[in-house]
Amino acid sequence: MKRIMILALALAAMAAFGAAADKPNFSGDWTADFTKSDTGPMPAPASMTRKVEHNDPAVTVTEVQTGGPQGDITLNSKYSTDGKETINQMMGADSKSTAKWDGKALVIATNVDFQGTAVTFTDKWTLSDDGKVMTVARHIAAPQGEFDATYVMNKK
């Protein structure tokens, strides 16, 4: 009986490790490659970098954009990949986000109200097999309409 319990615990531990290994880790310093990105109808900023600290379920992101339509901005965001809602600041407004895994992709849904204008951002993060390229497929929905953008980011 003791051997069966040890075997069952070992199999459970291996299964848990295997499930965690299926999820990529997005940690790193990333730089947008606008020659491979498609920002949709929005003009691209001159530069965009992201510093991601990912210790599942916690994800912390510092994004710096320079020369964009809103000027130079820095966004600091925290997410929880277990689906718990997080609240961040986005250009002076509270934003509410939920993050969850969809296979190997991390999907982050963010709702923000900019002075009476509700905007929803849905980002789907994926990582290349070699871990050197992060792709963020973004869908933006606002009262004025909806559009998609794709940001290709290279690891420094």
C-alpha positions, 0 to 999 in steps of 0.5 A, a space after each residue: 500500500 505504501 508503494 502505491 501511495 508513493 507511486 501515486 504522489 510521484 505521478 501527480 508531481 510529474 503531471 503538475 510539473 508537465 502542466 507547468 512546463 507547457 506554459 511559457 515564461 514571458 520574463 525578459 526585456 522586450 523591444 518592439 519590431 515595427 517592421 514586423 508589427 501591424 499597429 492597425 489604424 493607430 500610428 506606431 510610436 517611435 519605440 516601445 519596450 517592455 520589461 516583463 517579470 513573470 512568476 506564475 501566476 504573477 505577471 508585472 509589466 513596465 511598458 515604455 513608449 516614446 514618440 507616440 500619438 499620446 506622447 511619451 508614456 510609461 505603463 506599469 501593470 500587474 496581472 494574475 494568470 489565475 483569472 483574478 481581477 487586477 486594477 491598474 492605471 492607464 493614462 489616468 484611468 483605472 483599468 480592470 484586467 483578467 488574465 488566463 491561459 489559453 493553452 500556451 497563450 496568455 490572454 489578458 482582457 482589460 476594461 477601462 473607462 476614459 472619461 465616459 468612453 468604455 474601451 476594451 483591450 484583449 491581448 493574446 501573448 504568444 512566445 516563439 519556440 526559441 523564447 526570443 520573440 513575443 507576439 501580442 495580438 491585440 483587439 480593441 473595442 470602443 464606441 467608435 469601432 473595433 480593430 486589431 493590431 499585432 506587436 512583434 517584440 524581440 528579446 534583448 
